[in-house]
Amino acid sequence: MQYLVDAYEHRVAYKEKKKLLAPLPISDDMKATITSSKREWGTNWCQQYSILFCRGLKERRHDYLSWMRITQVIATSIILGLLWWHSDPTTPKGLQDQAGLLFFIAVFWGFFPVFTAIFTFPQERAMLNKERAADMYKLSAYFLARTTSDLPLDLFLPVIFMVIVYFMAGLKASAMRFFLSMLTVFLSIIAAQGLGLAIGATLLDIKKATTLASVTVMTFMLAGGFFVKRVPPFISWLRYLSFNYHTYRLLLKVQYDPVPDILMTSVPLDNGVTEVGALVAMIIGYRVLAYLSLRRVKASNG
């Protein structure tokens, strides 16, 4: 018996292993198909985007519109409305109080989207790699569908928040100023979401991404122009990278035109075009960075 075992291990097993390791014969047509850089997609780009967009809405609507999150936003807005109940901007103290509220709005809606978007790509990394390996869709279709399907959900709660806070706090009772304030908050949310997507796509590790985002958001908040109005010249460039800074300045511009000297920062406010341009540049730039990071990961995996 021992002889048979030894004979199998040294002769038969070796031959079988050699057969398994030997490459399978591949025809020329098959080689051309494998080495071809052109992929055959089951659907066109628009259909891929539409399917992924609908899937994204269905998957995340329960998380975004959960009762816990709705209660959190409504409770926060009511507390803010009570604390700043019919604030009076005609006095210097009341004016500074309202400026504090505007800065809190800029920080609050810059914080939420960042830490929501951070988890997007790290959590979906395994699924993305598997579906991309099967050539189910193009990366560009997935990325655009993933980022745009979040927008309707991300913009629903801020509307409720702003309606409650704006009128309870006694901000300027003007339809144009209200909608401009809402548009400013929307720009801030989309820019902050882009930062979260870029951090998550670059690191693809939730712990590392959360740590980096915490430091980044805190730095942007401190450089936002409310706590320190006279930033030292050698570090003043930080404020231009802060979406809190541009959002806060836009909210001041919308509420007070001209902005009182007591609220002015070291950089005077113009017509707001600079701040809008900066936020739009962040919206595009952060998403381009996130997309390139995902392509880099795909290339390294391949």
C-alpha positions in Angstrom: 0.0 0.0 0.0 2.8 2.4 0.9 4.4 1.6 -2.4 1.3 2.7 -4.3 1.0 5.9 -2.4 4.7 6.8 -3.0 4.4 5.9 -6.7 1.3 8.1 -7.1 3.0 11.0 -5.4 6.2 10.8 -7.4 4.8 9.8 -10.8 1.1 10.1 -11.4 0.6 13.2 -9.3 3.5 14.9 -11.0 2.1 14.2 -14.4 -1.4 15.4 -13.5 -0.1 18.6 -12.0 1.9 19.2 -15.2 -1.2 18.8 -17.3 -3.2 21.2 -15.1 -0.4 23.8 -15.3 0.0 23.5 -19.0 -1.7 26.4 -21.0 -4.8 25.5 -22.9 -4.7 25.8 -26.7 -6.3 29.0 -27.8 -7.3 29.7 -31.4 -6.3 32.8 -33.3 -9.8 34.1 -33.3 -10.0 33.7 -29.5 -6.7 35.5 -29.1 -7.9 38.4 -31.2 -11.0 38.7 -29.1 -9.1 38.6 -25.8 -6.4 41.1 -26.9 -8.8 43.5 -28.6 -9.0 46.8 -26.8 -12.6 47.3 -28.0 -15.2 46.0 -25.6 -18.7 44.9 -26.6 -21.2 46.5 -24.3 -24.8 45.1 -24.0 -26.3 48.6 -24.0 -25.3 52.1 -25.1 -23.9 54.7 -22.7 -27.3 56.5 -22.1 -29.1 53.3 -21.3 -26.3 52.3 -18.9 -26.6 55.7 -17.2 -30.4 55.5 -17.0 -30.3 52.0 -15.4 -27.6 52.9 -12.9 -29.3 56.2 -12.0 -32.6 54.4 -11.2 -30.8 51.8 -9.3 -29.0 54.4 -7.2 -32.3 56.2 -6.4 -33.9 53.0 -5.2 -30.9 51.8 -3.2 -30.3 55.0 -1.3 -33.7 56.7 -0.9 -34.4 54.8 2.3 -31.1 55.8 3.9 -31.3 59.5 2.8 -35.0 59.9 3.7 -35.0 57.8 6.9 -37.1 59.0 9.8 -34.0 59.4 11.9 -32.3 61.7 9.4 -35.5 63.7 8.8 -36.0 64.1 12.5 -32.4 65.2 13.0 -32.7 67.9 10.4 -36.1 69.2 11.5 -35.1 69.2 15.2 -31.9 71.1 14.4 -33.7 73.6 12.3 -36.3 74.2 15.0 -33.6 74.6 17.7 -31.8 77.2 15.5 -35.1 79.0 14.8 -35.8 79.2 18.5 -32.3 80.4 19.4 -32.4 83.1 16.7 -36.1 83.8 17.0 -36.9 87.0 15.1 -33.3 88.3 15.4 -32.9 92.0 14.9 -30.2 93.0 12.5 -30.7 96.8 13.1 -28.3 96.6 16.1 -24.6 95.7 16.0 -25.2 92.8 18.4 -28.2 91.5 16.5 -26.3 91.8 13.3 -23.4 89.7 14.6 -25.9 87.2 15.9 -27.4 86.8 12.5 -24.0 86.5 10.9 -23.3 83.6 13.4 -26.4 81.9 12.2 -25.4 82.3 8.5 -22.0 80.8 9.3 -23.5 77.9 11.1 -25.7 77.2 8.1 -22.6 77.2 5.8 -20.8 74.8 8.2 -23.7 72.5 8.8 -24.5 71.9 5.1 -20.8 71.6 4.4 -20.3 68.9 7.1 -23.2 66.6 6.2 -22.5 66.0 2.5 -18.8 65.3 3.0 -19.3 62.5 5.5 -22.2 61.1 3.6 -20.3 61.0 0.3 -17.1 59.6 1.8 -18.6 56.1 2.2 -19.8 55.9 -1.4 -16.9 54.3 -3.3 -15.2 52.4 -0.4 -18.5 50.6 0.3 -19.2 49.8 -3.4 -15.6 48.9 -4.3 -16.1 45.1 -4.4 -19.4 45.4 -6.4 -17.9 47.9 -8.8 -14.8 45.7 -9.5 -17.0 42.6 -10.1 -19.5 44.4 -12.4 -16.7 46.2 -14.3 -14.8 42.9 -14.7 -17.9 41.5 -16.4 -18.1 44.6 -18.7 -21.6 45.5 -17.5 -21.1 49.2 -17.9 -18.6 51.9 -18.5 -16.9 53.6 -15.6 -18.0 57.0 -16.8 -21.7 55.9 -16.8 -21.4 54.5 -13.3 -19.7 57.6 -11.9 -22.1 60.1 -13.4 -25.1 58.1 -12.4 -23.8 57.6 -8.9 -23.1 61.3 -8.3 -26.3 62.6 -9.9 -28.6 60.1 -8.3 -27.6 61.5 -4.9 -28.5 65.1 -5.8 -32.4 64.9 -5.5 -32.0 63.2 -2.2 -29.3 65.6 -1.0 -31.3 68.7 -1.8 -34.6 67.6 -0.3 -33.7 68.0 3.4 -32.0 71.4 3.0 -35.2 72.8 1.6 -37.1 71.8 4.8 -34.3 73.1 6.9 -34.1 76.5 5.2 -37.8 77.1 5.2 -38.0 76.5 9.0 -34.8 78.5 9.9 -35.2 81.4 7.5 -38.6 82.6 8.7 -38.2 81.7 12.4 -34.9 83.6 12.6 -36.4 86.6 10.9 -34.0 86.8 7.9 -34.9 89.2 5.1 -38.5 88.6 4.1 -37.9 88.7 0.3 -38.6 85.9 -2.1 -35.5 86.7 -4.2 -33.2 86.7 -1.1 -34.7 83.5 0.1 -34.2 81.6 -3.2 -30.7 83.1 -3.5 -29.9 81.8 0.0 -31.3 78.4 -1.0 -29.2 78.4 -4.2 -26.1 79.3 -2.2 -26.7 76.4 0.2 -27.2 74.0 -2.8 -23.9 75.1 -4.3 -22.2 74.5 -1.0 -23.8 71.0 -0.7 -22.7 69.9 -4.1 -19.2 71.2 -3.6 -18.9 69.5 -0.2 -20.3 66.3 -1.7 -17.6 66.4 -4.4 -14.9 66.7 -1.7 -16.2 63.6 0.0 -16.3 61.7 -3.2 -12.7 62.7 -4.0 -11.4 61.7 -0.6 -13.3 58.4 -0.6 -12.3 57.5 -4.2 -8.6 58.4 -3.6 -8.2 56.4 -0.4 -10.9 53.7 -0.7 -10.5 53.1 3.1 -13.2 54.3 5.4 -11.0 54.9 8.4 -8.4 56.8 6.5 -10.9 58.8 4.5 -12.9 59.8 7.7 -9.7 60.9 9.4 -8.6 63.0 6.4 -12.1 64.5 6.0 -12.3 65.4 9.7 -9.0 67.4 9.5 -10.0 69.0 6.2 -13.5 70.0 7.3 -12.2 71.5 10.5 -9.5 73.5 8.6 -12.1 74.8 6.2 -14.4 75.8 9.0 -11.6 77.7 10.9 -10.6 79.4 7.6 -14.2 80.3 6.8 -13.9 83.9 7.8 -16.1 84.0 11.0 -13.7 83.0 13.8 -10.6 84.7 12.4 -11.2 87.7 10.1 -7.5 88.7 9.8 -5.7 85.5 8.7 -1.9 85.7 8.7 -0.7 86.2 5.1 1.4 83.1 5.0 -1.6 80.9 5.5 -4.3 83.1 4.0 -4.5 81.0 0.9 -6.4 78.3 2.9 -9.6 80.3 2.9 -9.8 80.2 -0.9 -9.9 76.4 -0.7 -12.7 76.5 1.8 -16.3 76.1 0.5 -17.4 77.4 4.0 -15.6 80.7 3.3 -17.3 81.2 -0.1 -20.7 80.1 1.1 -20.6 82.4 4.2 -19.6 85.4 2.0 -22.4 84.7 -0.4 -25.0 84.4 2.4 -23.8 87.7 3.8 -24.0 89.3 0.3 -27.6 88.0 -0.1 -28.8 89.2 3.3 -27.0 92.5 3.5 -26.3 94.6 0.4 -24.1 96.4 1.1 -22.5 94.3 3.8 -21.9 96.3 7.0 -18.3 97.1 7.9 -18.6 95.2 11.2 -19.0 91.9 9.2 -16.5 92.6 6.5 -13.5 90.3 6.2 -10.0 91.3 5.0 -11.1 90.7 1.4 -14.0 93.0 0.4 -17.1 91.5 -1.2 -18.0 92.3 -4.8 -21.0 91.2 -6.6 -20.6 87.5 -5.6 -19.4 86.3 -9.0 -16.0 85.3 -7.5 -17.5 83.1 -4.8 -20.0 81.5 -7.2 -17.1 80.8 -9.6 -15.0 79.3 -6.8 -17.8 76.9 -5.7 -18.5 75.8 -9.3 -14.8 75.2 -9.8 -14.8 73.0 -6.7 -17.9 71.1 -7.9 -16.2 70.2 -11.1 -12.6 69.8 -9.8 -13.4 67.5 -7.0 -15.5 65.2 -9.2 -12.8 65.1 -11.9 -10.3 64.1 -9.1 -12.7 61.4 -7.9 -13.2 60.0 -11.4 -9.5 59.9 -12.1 -8.9 58.2 -8.8 -11.4 55.5 -9.7 -9.7 55.0 -13.1 -6.4 54.6 -11.4 -7.8 51.9 -9.1 -9.3 50.1 -12.1 -6.0 50.3 -14.0 -4.0 49.0 -11.0 -6.5 46.1 -10.5 -6.3 45.2 -14.2 
